Each structure stands twice: as structure tokens, then as C-alpha cells.
């Protein structure tokens, strides 16, 4: 069930991202975050949240024997797509292998 939610999130967020990129381009998505303090606050909040996610992701990857660096790079380059794909490819601690 969790994987289904992650896939649905990835598909919907991916579609939203594709439309935004098509309509505004990469810089068109980022530029508004630097035009007001309110928008800057939202951007700062996103950065803080992703740093917290990366902290968890780093520890989880190390604990499960995975290399955290590809996921860190993916998150820095692609934002939330990195952690979402990490979660999608992560084996549950309850999985028996």
C-alpha cells in the first residue's frame, strides 16, 4: 500500500512538474521565490525540509547498506523526486529476503 501511495505521488507530482516546466521553464519556476519575502520564506522552508529529509535519508541508507551519495545528489538536483524514488526503491525493514 505504501508503495502505491509513493507511485501515485510521483506520477502526480511529475505531471505537475512537467506542466510547470513546459509553461514556465526551469528559471520560471525558481524566479518567483526571489521576488518577495513571502515567496522566499516558502523556498527557505522547502530547503529546510529537504535538509531534514536528507539527514534521515543519509542515516537510513547507511543503516541499510546503501550508498547515500546518489540520493543526496538526486535530491540536490531534482528536489523531492530524490527522496521519493529512494523510498520507492527502499526495502522495508519488515521485508524478509
Helices and strands as residue ranges (DSSP letters): H 2-31, G 32-34, H 37-63, H 69-78, H 80-89
